[in-house]
Amino acid sequence: MEAGRPEPVLRVDLDQLRLVSRGKVRDIYSHEQGLLLVASDRVSAFDVVMAEGIPHKGRVLTFLSEFWFRQLADVIPNHLITTDIERMPAEVRRSRDVLAGRTMLVRHAAPLPVEFVVRGYLSGSALSEYRATGQVCGLTLPRGLKESARLPEPILTPTTKATSGHDQALTFQQVEDLVGVSAARAARAAALEIFRRAEALAFERGLLLADTKFEFGLLDGRLIWIDEALTPDSSRYWALRAYAPGKPQEPFDKQLLRNYLLATAWDRKPPPPPLSEDIIRRTSERYLAVAKILTGRSLLSAATGQDEEKAL
């Protein structure tokens, strides 16, 4: 790790609380006040967790999730209670040095078994499916669309939530069969409206929101927005100033890391190749930069000496 850069937080153990799950990035603990979502600095690509972490990444995920949850709370209620460590249980406050800035206390909802992916631009797996069939998740798109083209309107392309392996695309009929017609339609309406609002704000601030995934859950029979919110882990952000359809775009998200890995001979199976110091630094800078662009606030204190503007 380069001098002056903090060591990434790869694992947090809270012995006094019950560990619910340890995911690719988040460790989830249960407490009578709710669930604690601790965002580590782990990073995954192609469903494989890298050995190295990305400094500040977990703090960016928490910072942006709080921003979007509060910004768009009028669209649909969400699970966030607080990110303020001083308002959390004593067991958490004792580890404030590690947990501050990377922890959300949230309401415990029953998650729907579907990821609600909304796309405004043609890229990634949707591009591959479109080239093969002219459709995406059962939706027929106009002919002749180029890579990275803006779609006539945002579309919902739901997937399963695989615990291992890759998520599988779903039609909306399949979503209705899985979660019920009422919940499916309410989640679709919320996901599309959140996307429209977020896309407009990002555009005003110099970023294109190409696509993102949402998760929803039921709390006392009411649909709420859960998990994370429009982060560089769950979203595809592009630099507006460099946008040009017909080719891949300049990423302000995890695609920067994926592109680095795609340039290697890695077969996308564990173990992953080591990450270079350069890609760790550049990925960290991109995450910090997108947070600053969207919120207008710096995540870093002056004491760190890092310059978020490097990535702009």
Residue pairs with C-beta under 8 A, 6 or more apart in sequence:
1 7
1 55
1 277
2 277
2 281
4 305
5 55
5 281
5 284
5 306
6 55
6 56
6 304
7 55
8 40
8 41
8 42
8 52
8 53
8 54
8 55
8 57
9 40
9 41
9 53
9 58
9 98
9 102
10 40
10 41
10 42
10 53
11 27
11 40
12 27
12 38
12 40
12 95
12 98
12 99
14 29
14 36
14 38
14 91
14 92
14 95
16 91
17 29
17 30
17 31
17 36
17 89
17 91
17 92
18 29
18 30
19 27
19 28
19 29
20 28
20 29
20 30
20 35
21 27
21 28
22 28
24 42
24 44
24 47
24 49
25 39
25 40
25 42
25 43
25 44
25 57
25 58
25 61
25 233
26 37
26 38
26 39
26 40
27 38
27 40
28 35
28 36
28 37
28 38
29 35
29 36
29 38
30 36
30 108
31 89
31 91
31 105
33 81
33 88
33 89
33 105
34 81
34 105
34 106
34 107
34 108
35 105
35 106
35 107
35 108
36 88
36 89
36 92
36 103
36 104
36 105
36 106
37 103
37 104
37 106
38 58
38 99
38 102
38 103
39 57
39 58
39 59
39 61
39 62
39 102
39 103
39 104
39 228
40 53
40 57
40 58
40 102
41 53
41 54
41 55
41 56
41 57
41 58
42 49
42 50
42 53
42 57
42 58
43 49
43 50
43 52
43 53
43 54
43 57
43 254
43 257
43 283
44 50
45 254
45 257
45 258
45 261
45 272
46 258
46 261
46 268
47 164
47 165
47 166
48 268
48 269
48 270
48 272
49 272
50 257
50 272
50 275
51 271
51 272
51 274
51 275
52 274
52 275
52 280
54 257
54 280
54 283
54 284
54 287
55 280
55 284
56 284
56 287
56 288
56 299
56 300
57 283
57 284
57 287
58 101
58 102
59 101
59 102
59 299
60 231
60 232
60 287
60 288
60 290
60 291
60 299
61 102
61 228
61 231
61 232
61 233
62 83
62 101
62 102
62 103
62 104
63 101
63 291
63 295
63 299
64 228
64 229
64 230
64 231
64 232
64 290
64 291
64 294
64 295
65 80
65 104
65 228
65 229
65 230
65 231
66 80
66 83
66 104
67 229
67 294
67 295
68 198
68 229
68 230
69 78
69 80
69 225
69 229
70 80
71 197
71 201
72 194
72 197
72 198
72 229
75 190
75 193
75 194
75 197
76 190
76 194
76 216
76 223
76 224
76 225
77 222
77 224
77 225
78 224
78 225
78 226
78 229
79 106
79 107
79 108
79 109
79 217
79 219
79 224
79 225
79 226
80 104
80 105
80 106
81 104
81 105
81 106
81 107
82 88
82 104
82 105
83 101
83 103
83 104
83 105
85 92
85 93
85 96
85 99
85 100
85 103
86 93
86 96
87 105
88 103
88 105
92 99
92 103
92 105
101 299
106 226
107 219
107 224
108 219
109 217
109 218
109 219
109 224
109 226
110 217
110 218
110 219
111 161
111 215
111 216
111 217
111 226
111 227
112 178
112 179
112 183
112 187
112 215
112 216
112 217
112 218
113 160
113 161
113 178
113 179
114 158
114 159
114 160
114 161
114 170
114 175
114 178
114 179
114 184
114 187
115 158
115 159
115 160
115 161
115 167
115 213
115 214
115 215
116 156
116 158
116 187
116 188
116 191
116 213
116 214
116 215
116 216
117 156
117 157
117 158
117 159
117 211
117 212
117 213
117 214
118 154
118 155
118 156
118 157
118 191
118 192
118 194
118 195
118 211
118 212
118 213
118 214
119 126
119 136
119 151
119 154
119 155
119 157
119 210
119 211
120 150
120 151
120 154
120 195
120 199
120 208
120 209
120 210
120 211
121 148
121 149
121 150
121 151
121 208
121 210
121 211
121 236
121 238
122 130
122 141
122 145
122 146
122 147
122 148
122 149
122 151
123 147
123 148
123 210
123 211
123 236
123 248
123 249
124 211
124 236
125 169
126 136
126 157
126 211
127 147
129 135
129 136
129 137
129 169
130 136
130 141
130 145
134 140
134 141
134 143
135 141
136 155
136 157
137 155
137 156
137 157
137 158
137 169
137 170
137 171
137 172
138 171
138 172
138 173
139 155
139 157
141 151
141 155
142 152
145 151
146 245
146 246
147 245
147 246
147 247
147 248
148 210
148 238
148 243
148 244
148 245
148 246
148 247
148 248
148 249
149 245
149 246
150 245
154 192
154 195
154 196
154 199
156 172
156 188
156 191
156 192
157 169
158 169
158 170
158 171
158 172
158 174
158 175
159 167
159 168
159 169
159 170
159 213
160 167
160 168
160 170
161 167
161 215
162 168
170 178
172 184
172 188
175 184
175 188
176 184
176 185
178 184
179 187
183 216
183 218
183 223
186 223
187 214
187 216
187 223
190 214
190 216
190 223
190 225
191 214
191 216
194 214
194 225
194 230
195 209
195 212
198 209
198 212
198 230
199 208
199 209
201 294
202 208
202 209
202 237
202 294
203 209
203 240
205 293
205 294
205 296
206 239
206 240
206 241
206 293
207 237
207 238
207 239
207 240
207 252
207 290
207 293
207 294
208 237
208 238
208 239
208 240
208 243
208 249
209 230
209 235
209 236
209 237
210 235
210 236
210 237
210 238
210 249
211 235
211 236
212 230
212 234
212 235
212 236
213 234
213 235
214 225
214 227
215 225
215 226
215 227
216 223
216 224
216 225
216 226
217 223
217 224
217 226
218 224
227 234
228 234
232 252
232 253
232 254
232 286
232 287
232 290
233 253
233 254
235 253
236 251
236 253
236 255
237 251
237 252
237 253
237 290
238 249
238 250
238 251
238 252
239 249
239 250
239 252
242 249
242 250
243 249
248 259
251 259
251 286
252 286
252 289
252 290
252 293
252 311
253 286
253 290
254 283
256 279
256 282
256 283
256 286
257 275
257 279
257 283
260 275
260 276
260 279
261 268
261 272
261 273
264 273
266 272
266 273
282 311
285 306
285 308
285 310
285 311
286 311
288 299
288 300
288 306
288 308
288 311
289 308
289 309
289 310
289 311
289 312
291 299
291 308
292 298
292 299
292 308
293 312
298 308
299 308
300 306
300 308
